[in-house]
Amino acid sequence: MGCKRISHRVAETKTETDTKTESDAGSESPHLDEKQQKQAGERTPPGAIVIHEIVREQGQEELRRSTSALAWSGMAAGLSIGFSFIAQATLQARLPDTSWRPLVSSFGYSLGFLIVILGRQQLFTETTLTALIPALTQRNLPTLLRTMRVWGIVLFFNIAATLVFGLVLSRPGIMPPETYAAMVTISGKLLVSPFGHMVIMAGAAGWIIGLMVWLLPAANGTQPIIIILLTYTISVCEFPHIIAGSVEASFAVFSGHAPVGDYLWKFLVPTLLGNTLGGTMLAALLNHAPVADDLKTDAR
């Protein structure tokens, strides 16, 4: 998630003085030397291994979170991301029908991501990356199982929340007629691509979100700009995102413009596959592999 969140490293045997703030993330990592630990704590021009350790600690925090905490945060993220659909459709409805309209309306897509990421809510495409780094580093079955647990809980509640949001938006009179029409148009474009093409495009979206996770630790005050630029790219290039797109696709189903089968086989399955491969195998592995040999053995 972001770099200013508060670390919840609390165990039964620890006291309040053991709790560490996010600004110290990585500063005690066993994989870093003294200079790199200081760099991580101060957030000054971090190197690749420092960013890796910041993201790894964030992943460790996610692995320690309770089921209820993950569920509520995942539900919040699924609902919040729905505002991307509303903002984009509203802008599209109020702009003239010209060739440049999507270039402007796509900025609305960034709204939901700003809410989710800056609000520290659990979004599946971010979680696939941060929760995977500890598993790549420690490489043992218990850590892998904890990673799978986080993925499953967050994905389930993200999707459940988007279905609720899509259902509400599909009800007559909820949104202005012109915005509703724009929603129909946007959601319709999501369900027309062949399976293989959808996987490839979704892979690009997963990669961009994964790279955003690596960029944010060094962003400091420019985090909103990075979030806007990268999510704008996903929207304007029409790369499908499993959670944001689920609001659009479920809206199409609930409003009667698409069958359930289209949601499942034209959107959910290929997009989930592409986002996961893009966010993990490409972003996570390619960012972990270059520093793997430099990591110190964690003395546990």
C-alpha positions as CSV (number, residue, x, y, z in Angstrom):
1,M,0.0,0.0,0.0
2,G,1.4,3.5,0.7
3,C,4.5,4.5,2.6
4,K,3.0,6.6,5.4
5,R,0.8,4.0,7.0
6,I,1.3,2.9,10.6
7,S,3.0,-0.5,11.1
8,H,1.0,-2.9,13.1
9,R,3.9,-5.1,14.3
10,V,2.2,-6.2,17.5
11,A,2.7,-9.7,19.0
12,E,1.5,-11.0,22.3
13,T,4.9,-10.6,23.9
14,K,5.5,-7.1,22.7
15,T,4.7,-3.8,24.5
16,E,3.6,-0.5,23.1
17,T,7.3,0.6,22.9
18,D,7.8,-2.2,20.3
19,T,5.3,-0.7,17.9
20,K,7.0,0.8,14.9
21,T,5.7,3.6,12.6
22,E,5.7,3.3,8.9
23,S,8.4,5.9,8.6
24,D,10.7,3.3,10.1
25,A,9.7,0.6,7.6
26,G,12.8,-1.3,6.4
27,S,15.1,0.4,9.0
28,E,15.5,-2.8,10.9
29,S,15.5,-5.2,8.0
30,P,18.0,-8.1,8.4
31,H,18.5,-8.0,4.7
32,L,20.0,-4.4,4.7
33,D,23.3,-3.1,5.9
34,E,23.5,-0.2,8.4
35,K,23.6,2.4,5.6
36,Q,20.7,0.9,3.7
37,Q,18.6,0.6,6.9
38,K,19.1,4.3,7.5
39,Q,18.2,5.1,3.9
40,A,15.0,3.1,4.3
41,G,14.0,4.8,7.5
42,E,14.7,8.3,6.1
43,R,13.2,7.6,2.7
44,T,16.1,9.3,1.0
45,P,16.9,8.3,-2.6
46,P,16.3,4.6,-2.0
47,G,18.1,1.9,-4.0
48,A,16.4,-1.2,-5.4
49,I,17.1,-3.4,-2.3
50,V,15.7,-0.7,0.0
51,I,12.5,-0.4,-1.9
52,H,12.3,-4.2,-1.9
53,E,12.5,-4.3,1.9
54,I,9.9,-1.5,2.3
55,V,7.5,-3.5,0.2
56,R,8.4,-6.8,1.9
57,E,7.6,-5.3,5.4
58,Q,4.3,-4.0,4.0
59,G,3.6,-7.6,2.8
60,Q,4.5,-9.0,6.2
61,E,2.0,-6.6,7.8
62,E,-0.7,-7.9,5.4
63,L,0.1,-11.5,6.2
64,R,-0.3,-10.8,10.0
65,R,-3.7,-9.1,9.6
66,S,-6.7,-10.9,10.9
67,T,-9.4,-12.3,8.6
68,S,-11.9,-9.7,9.8
69,A,-9.5,-6.8,9.2
70,L,-8.7,-8.1,5.6
71,A,-12.4,-8.7,4.9
72,W,-13.6,-5.2,6.0
73,S,-10.7,-3.5,4.2
74,G,-11.4,-5.5,1.1
75,M,-15.0,-4.6,1.2
76,A,-14.2,-1.0,1.6
77,A,-11.8,-1.1,-1.3
78,G,-14.4,-2.8,-3.5
79,L,-17.0,-0.1,-2.8
80,S,-14.5,2.8,-3.1
81,I,-13.2,1.7,-6.5
82,G,-16.8,2.1,-7.8
83,F,-16.3,5.8,-7.8
84,S,-13.9,5.4,-10.7
85,F,-16.8,4.2,-12.8
86,I,-19.0,7.0,-11.7
87,A,-16.4,9.8,-12.2
88,Q,-15.4,8.5,-15.6
89,A,-19.1,8.2,-16.8
90,T,-20.0,11.6,-15.4
91,L,-17.1,13.3,-17.3
92,Q,-17.9,11.4,-20.4
93,A,-21.6,12.4,-20.2
94,R,-20.8,16.1,-19.8
95,L,-18.1,16.4,-22.5
96,P,-18.9,16.8,-26.2
97,D,-18.8,13.7,-28.4
98,T,-15.4,14.2,-29.9
99,S,-12.3,12.1,-30.5
100,W,-10.5,13.6,-27.5
101,R,-13.3,13.0,-25.0
102,P,-11.9,9.7,-23.7
103,L,-8.5,11.5,-23.1
104,V,-10.3,13.7,-20.6
105,S,-12.9,11.4,-19.1
106,S,-10.3,8.7,-18.4
107,F,-9.0,11.0,-15.6
108,G,-12.1,10.1,-13.7
109,Y,-11.0,6.5,-13.5
110,S,-8.2,7.6,-11.1
111,L,-10.6,8.7,-8.4
112,G,-11.4,5.3,-6.9
113,F,-7.7,4.3,-6.9
114,L,-6.8,7.5,-5.1
115,I,-9.4,6.7,-2.4
116,V,-8.3,3.1,-2.0
117,I,-4.5,3.6,-2.1
118,L,-4.3,6.8,0.0
119,G,-7.0,5.4,2.3
120,R,-4.9,2.2,2.9
121,Q,-7.6,-0.1,1.8
122,Q,-6.9,-3.7,0.6
123,L,-7.0,-3.9,-3.2
124,F,-6.4,-7.3,-4.8
125,T,-3.9,-6.2,-7.5
126,E,-1.8,-4.4,-4.9
127,T,-2.0,-7.3,-2.4
128,T,-0.9,-9.8,-5.0
129,L,2.4,-8.0,-5.1
130,T,3.1,-7.0,-1.5
131,A,1.9,-10.2,0.0
132,L,4.0,-12.2,-2.5
133,I,7.3,-10.6,-1.7
134,P,7.7,-12.3,1.8
135,A,7.0,-15.7,0.1
136,L,9.6,-15.0,-2.5
137,T,12.1,-14.0,0.2
138,Q,11.5,-16.7,2.8
139,R,10.4,-19.5,0.4
140,N,8.7,-21.8,2.8
141,L,5.2,-23.4,2.8
142,P,3.7,-21.5,5.8
143,T,4.5,-18.1,4.3
144,L,3.1,-19.2,0.9
145,L,-0.1,-20.4,2.6
146,R,-0.4,-17.1,4.4
147,T,0.0,-15.3,1.1
148,M,-2.7,-17.4,-0.5
149,R,-5.0,-16.7,2.5
150,V,-4.6,-12.9,2.0
151,W,-5.2,-13.2,-1.7
152,G,-8.3,-15.2,-1.3
153,I,-9.9,-13.1,1.4
154,V,-9.2,-9.7,-0.3
155,L,-10.3,-10.9,-3.8
156,F,-13.6,-12.4,-2.4
157,F,-14.6,-9.3,-0.6
158,N,-13.4,-6.9,-3.3
159,I,-15.5,-8.7,-5.8
160,A,-18.5,-9.0,-3.5
161,A,-18.4,-5.2,-2.9
162,T,-18.3,-4.4,-6.6
163,L,-21.3,-6.6,-7.2
164,V,-23.2,-4.6,-4.6
165,F,-22.0,-1.3,-6.1
166,G,-22.9,-2.4,-9.7
167,L,-26.4,-3.5,-8.6
168,V,-27.1,-0.2,-6.9
169,L,-25.9,1.8,-10.0
170,S,-28.1,-0.3,-12.3
171,R,-31.3,0.7,-10.5
172,P,-33.4,3.2,-12.5
173,G,-33.2,6.8,-11.2
174,I,-30.0,6.3,-9.2
175,M,-27.9,8.2,-11.7
176,P,-28.8,10.9,-14.2
177,P,-30.0,9.6,-17.6
178,E,-27.0,10.9,-19.5
179,T,-24.5,9.4,-16.9
180,Y,-26.4,6.1,-17.0
181,A,-26.1,6.1,-20.8
182,A,-22.4,6.7,-20.5
183,M,-22.1,3.8,-18.0
184,V,-23.8,1.5,-20.5
185,T,-21.3,2.6,-23.2
186,I,-18.3,2.1,-21.0
187,S,-19.3,-1.2,-19.6
188,G,-20.2,-2.5,-23.1
189,K,-16.7,-1.9,-24.3
190,L,-15.4,-4.2,-21.5
191,L,-17.2,-7.3,-22.7
192,V,-16.3,-7.5,-26.4
193,S,-12.7,-8.7,-26.5
194,P,-11.7,-12.3,-27.1
195,F,-10.4,-14.3,-24.2
196,G,-6.7,-14.3,-25.1
197,H,-6.7,-10.6,-25.9
198,M,-8.3,-9.9,-22.6
199,V,-5.7,-11.8,-20.7
200,I,-2.9,-9.9,-22.4
201,M,-4.5,-6.5,-21.8
202,A,-5.2,-7.4,-18.2
203,G,-1.6,-8.5,-17.8
204,A,-0.5,-4.9,-18.8
205,A,-2.9,-3.5,-16.1
206,G,-1.5,-5.9,-13.5
207,W,2.0,-4.9,-14.4
208,I,1.3,-1.2,-14.1
209,I,-0.4,-1.6,-10.7
210,G,2.5,-3.8,-9.6
211,L,5.1,-1.2,-10.7
212,M,3.1,1.5,-8.9
213,V,3.6,-0.4,-5.6
214,W,7.3,-0.2,-6.2
215,L,7.3,3.5,-7.2
216,L,5.3,4.7,-4.2
217,P,7.9,4.1,-1.5
218,A,10.2,6.7,-3.1
219,A,7.4,9.0,-4.1
220,N,7.0,11.0,-0.9
221,G,4.6,13.9,-1.6
222,T,4.1,13.0,-5.2
223,Q,2.1,9.8,-4.5
224,P,-1.2,11.2,-5.8
225,I,0.5,12.2,-9.1
226,I,1.9,8.8,-9.6
227,I,-1.4,7.1,-8.8
228,I,-3.2,9.4,-11.2
229,L,-0.8,9.0,-14.1
230,L,-0.5,5.2,-13.9
231,T,-4.2,4.5,-13.4
232,Y,-5.0,7.1,-16.2
233,T,-2.8,5.0,-18.4
234,I,-4.8,1.9,-17.6
235,S,-8.0,3.6,-18.4
236,V,-7.0,5.4,-21.6
237,C,-5.4,2.3,-23.0
238,E,-8.4,0.2,-22.0
239,F,-6.5,-2.3,-19.9
240,P,-9.0,-4.2,-17.8
241,H,-8.6,-4.2,-14.0
242,I,-10.3,-7.0,-12.1
243,I,-11.8,-4.9,-9.3
244,A,-12.6,-1.6,-11.1
245,G,-13.8,-3.5,-14.1
246,S,-16.0,-5.7,-12.0
247,V,-18.1,-2.7,-11.1
248,E,-18.6,-2.0,-14.8
249,A,-19.2,-5.6,-15.9
250,S,-21.7,-6.2,-13.0
251,F,-23.5,-3.0,-13.9
252,A,-23.9,-4.3,-17.5
253,V,-25.3,-7.6,-16.1
254,F,-27.7,-6.1,-13.5
255,S,-28.9,-3.4,-16.0
256,G,-29.8,-6.1,-18.5
257,H,-27.2,-5.2,-21.1
258,A,-25.1,-8.4,-20.7
259,P,-25.7,-12.0,-19.6
260,V,-24.0,-13.5,-16.5
261,G,-21.9,-15.7,-18.7
262,D,-20.2,-12.6,-20.2
263,Y,-19.3,-11.4,-16.8
264,L,-17.7,-14.7,-15.9
265,W,-16.0,-15.8,-19.1
266,K,-15.5,-12.5,-21.0
267,F,-14.4,-10.5,-18.0
268,L,-13.8,-12.2,-14.6
269,V,-11.7,-15.3,-15.6
270,P,-9.4,-13.7,-18.3
271,T,-9.0,-10.4,-16.3
272,L,-8.1,-12.2,-13.1
273,L,-5.6,-14.4,-14.9
274,G,-4.0,-11.5,-16.7
275,N,-3.9,-9.2,-13.6
276,T,-2.4,-11.9,-11.4
277,L,0.2,-12.9,-14.0
278,G,1.1,-9.2,-14.7
279,G,1.3,-8.2,-11.0
280,T,3.2,-11.3,-9.8
281,M,5.2,-13.0,-12.4
282,L,6.2,-9.8,-14.2
283,A,6.3,-7.0,-11.6
284,A,7.1,-9.0,-8.5
285,L,9.5,-11.5,-9.9
286,L,11.3,-9.0,-12.1
287,N,11.7,-6.6,-9.2
288,H,12.6,-9.3,-6.7
289,A,15.1,-11.2,-8.9
290,P,17.6,-8.4,-9.3
291,V,18.1,-8.0,-5.5
292,A,17.7,-11.7,-4.5
293,D,21.4,-12.4,-4.3
294,D,22.0,-9.2,-2.3
295,L,19.5,-10.1,0.5
296,K,21.1,-11.1,3.7
297,T,20.0,-14.4,5.3
298,D,17.3,-13.6,7.8
299,A,18.4,-14.9,11.1
300,R,15.3,-16.4,12.7
